[in-house]
Amino acid sequence: MNFKIFILSLGRAVGLFALSRHLTASRVRILAYHGVWLGEGHFGNFLYMDARKFQRRMALLSKWGYPVIPLTQAIESHEKGKLPKTATVITIDDGWYSTYVHMLPTLLAYRYPATIYLTTYYCLNQVPVIDVALEYCFHQIDPVRCPEIYISDFGFGPLATGTDQEKAIALAAAVETMAGLHGDAMRQLFLQSVCKEADVDYEKLSTERWFHLMNADEVQDAAEKGITVELHTHHHRITHNDQDCLEQELVLNSGCIEEVTGRIPVHFCYPSGRFSQKIWPNLNDAGVISATTTELGLVNGQSAIYALPRLLDGQNISELEFEAEMCGFMELIRQARRFLGFPRRERH
């Protein structure tokens, strides 16, 4: 048992979890998820969760009595002070195919409303999300079998892959090479070459859609079943080549979502959670009502509407840690840390 788990166990045993829930009852809990891992073993922490763990999380929300409400209701009612105690919102980023296959049935089973922040380029273009697939490939490289990577057709390498640091350097170089290629066809050919070097089955990950987003029909079906689809940019970015591209990204993103769902999206999630107050006027001009981040925390009366904190859940978050976040115990700890001058934390 590590020190953190010991402290949390002690805190729960002496009633601090129950006290924290009472003290933070007026604050909104916005949970943040991404997808479910479809491949062998496990990959990712905050990006992909095991399907059974997600089912268990939803069961715990029900068991512990946290009222799950739509994001729109949370935003509107919070401003008026008319929320149920410990109001909880479920948000899911990106719109992964695995979200549709595994998360949607679980949400429907519990009748939980949820918001999917959809990034639309890979929704319309049904190929593996290449930067994430590349990360998986380098994660899978056996340094004994493949101490270096070299793809002559693309002028890539040779680069050492014997250590985690070397893999990270090689991955960054692969992402840079990929960015310089024109069109999905060439980028997927590059991914196939990397898969071959890493001994990863490209056909399997592509056919089983490990790194695919939902297609338009699946997004439409989710929306028809009560899931709200909101903004996450078209290409999962707000800058390109060091230039601001937020306005164009929102226009493309909103247009695609409106065409598929029949409604205009008005809530936004920053790609990768990073944001600047400088773009808030742009969000307002685009008709965006709220924006969420990856800053850890509960929403209170002082939370900026374009910088709403969330509780980012992940594969490596224990049930006790999840309970500590939901009851507000960790929020009070963070509040004490900020009072003492420690910086705010994020999860990525």
N, C-alpha and C positions, 0 to 999 in steps of 0.2 A: 504494500500500500504506500503510494507516494504521499508527500506532505499535503498537497492540495486535496486529495481524496480524504485524507485523515481530517483535515479542517472542515470540509464539507459534511462529512459523516457526523462529526461532533456538533456542528452547527444545527443540523437537522435533529439530532438526538435531544438537544437542549431547547428546542422550540424556535430557533431563529428563522427557520424556513417559514413557519406559520406566521411569525411576526412580520417577516419581510413581505409576505403576500398581503397582509393587512395594510402595511405602510405604503405599498406600491399599487394598491388596488385600482387607483384612478388612472394609472399609466397603461398605455396600449402596448401589447406584445406583438411585434411584427416578425413572424418567423420567416426565415429565408432558406430555400432549398434550391437545388439545381436539378440533377438527374439521378437515375438509378443505373448502377453498373450492369451491363449486359454480358460482358466478356468473362473469361476464365479468371479465377482468383479474385483479386480486387485491385482497382486502380482509382486513385483520387481519394481525397478526404472530404473537402467541402464541395467538390465538383460532382462526385458520384457517391451515392449511398446505397447500401444493400437494401433490396426491396423489403425484406422482412424487418429491417430496422425502421424503415419509414412506416410500415404498418404498425409496428409497436409504438412509435411516437404518436401516431394518431389515436391509438388505443389509450395511451397515457393521458392525452388531452381530455378525452372523454371521462376517464377514470377520475382524474383530478378535478374535473368540473370547470375547465376553462371554456368560456363561451366563444366560439369561433364565429366571427362576423365578416361580411364583405369589406374590402378595403375602402370602398366609397362611403359606406356607412361609418366606418371608423374615422375617416377624415371629417365628414360632415358633422357627426355627432360629438366628436371630441372638441370641436370648436364651440359647441353649444353646451358642453358639459353633461351630455345625456347618454353616456355609454354605460353598458353593464360593467360591473366590477371585473377586473382582470381581463378585459376584452382582448381577444387574440385574433390576429390576421395571418393567413397563410399566403406567402408569396413564393413563386417558383421562377427562377431566372432561365432565360435562353429559349426554352421550348423544346427540349430534347425529346426524341422519339420515345425514349424510356420513360419519360414523364407521362406520355400518353398511354403507354402499355401497362405501367405498374402503379404510378401515383394516382392517375385519374380514377381507376376502379376503387381504390382505397378511399379517396375523398368522397366519391359517390356513395360508398357503403356507409360512411359516417354522416352523410349529408352535410359535409363541410364546404362552404364556399371557398374559393381560392382565386388568386390572380396569377396569371402567367405573363411575365414580361418577355415578350417575343422579339428576338432579333431575326429579321426576315430574309436576309440574303440566302442563307442556307436552308431556309424553309422553301423558298422558290426553286433553289438549285440543289437538287437532291444528290449530293455527294458528301463524303465524310468531311467534317469540319477539320481542315488540314492542320492548323496549328496545334489543336488538342491531340489529334492522331499522331503528329510528329512527337509530341511530348511523351505519349504512350510508347512509341517505338524506342526512343532513347532510354526510357525507364526499363524496357524489357531487354536491352542489350546485355548479353553475357560477356563480360570483359575478357574471359579466358578464350571463348570461341571467337570473339570479335574485339581485339584490343585496339583496333582503329577502324574508321569508316572512310571509304573512298568510293565516290560515284563519278566515274570519269565522264559519262555522257553529259553531266551537268556541271562539270568543273568543280565538283565539291570534294574537298579534302585533299589528301588524307589528313584526318584529325584523330587524335587519341581518344579512346573511350574507356580507358582502364580504371578510372576513378569517377566518383560522383561529380567532382569538380570538372573533370575533363568532359564528362557527358554533358554537363550544363553548358560548357563553352561550345561544344559541338552542336548542341541543340540550338543555341542562339545563332550560330552560323547557318544552320539548316533553315531556320525561320527567315533569316535575311536572304538566303538564296531563293527560297520559295516566294518571298515578296517581290523579287525581281523578275519572276516568270509571268508571262502573259496568258491569262485565261485558265479556267478550271482544268481543262484537258492536260495542259503541260504541268500544272501543279499536282494533279493526281498521278501523273507519270513519275514525277519526282518522289511523291509519297510511296508509290509502289516500289521504287528503287530502294528507298530507305527501309521499307518493310522487309525486303529481301535481305538486306544487310543485317537487320535486327532479328531475323528469323521469325517474323510476324506474318501471319496469313492475311494478306490484303483482301482476298476474295471473301474470307470469312467475316472480317470486321466490316466490310462493305455490305455484303448480303444480309448480315444480321443487324446492320445499322447501329453498331456500337457508338459511332460518332456522328450519327445523323440527327438532324432536327425533325420535328413533325412536318409532314407535308401539308399543303393547303386543305385537303379534305379532312385530315386529322384535326387540324386547328378548328375548322368549321364544326366538326362533330363535338369537340371539347366545348366550344362556345355554346352550341345548342344544348349541351347538357349542364350548362350553368356556370362554366368557368369563364372568368373575365379575362380578356386578352388586352394587354397594355404595352406601352412603348419601351423599347430597349435598344433603339437605333437599328438601322438596316444592316450595317457591316460591323456591328459591335465596336464602335469607335465614335469619339467626338472630335478627334483631330486626325489629320492625314498629311504626312510629309511636313509636320510642324505647323500646319495651317488648320484653323478652326473649320470644321465641317458639320457642326451640330445642326444648323438649320436644314441643310440638304438631307442629312441623315434622318431627321424627324419627319420631313415631308415624305420621303420614300417609305419609311417605316409605317407611318400613319396611313398612307395610301394603301399599302399592302394589307394591313390589318382591317381597314374599313372594307376593302373589296372582299375579303374572305369572311368576315364576321357580320358585316352589315351595320357596324356601329363605329363611331369615332372614338379612338382611345384618348384618354386625358390624363393618365397617370404614367410616370416615367421612373425607370431604374437606370442609374448610371452604369455604363459598361465597366466591369471590374470594380465598381463602387467608387471610383475616383472622381472628384468634382472640384469645381472652383466657384466661388460666389459670383465671379465675373459673368458667368453664363446664366445666372438666374433671370435677368431681364429677357434673355432669349427664350427661356422656358415659358415665361409669362406671355410673351408675344405669340408663342406657338399654341397658347391655350392650355398649357399643362397645369394641372391643379396641384399635384404633389410629386415629389421625387424621393426615392429611397436610396440609401447608401449601404456600405458594408461596415459602417461604424457600429460598434457594439453598444447596445443600450435599449431602453424602453422609451417610448414616446411620451413626453409630458408637455405641460403647458408652455414651456420655454423652447420646445423643439421647433426649429425652422422648417417650414412646410416643404422647402426644396432640399432639405438635408435630414430626412427622417432616419433615425438609426434602426437597426434590425438585430435580431438574434439569429446568427448564421449557424445552422445545425450541420453536423457532418458525421462521417463514418466513425471518426475517432473520438467523438464526444460521448462520454459515458452517460448512462441513464441518470446517475447522480448529478453530473454536471448539467445535464439538460433540466433536471428538476430545480437545481439551484438558479439557473437562468430564468425559468418560467415563474418561480415564486418571487423573484426580485432580489434574492439574497446577493447575487453577483452584481446587480445594478447598484445596490447600496455600497458594496465594496468598491466598485468603480467610482462612485460618488465621493467616497472617502479619499481615494487615491488622487482624484482631481483636486480636492480641497488641499491636499498635501503637496500639490504641484506636479504630480506625475502626468505624462501625456495620455491622451485618449488612445485606445487600442482599436485596431481593425483586424478583420480576418479576411483572407483571400483564398 
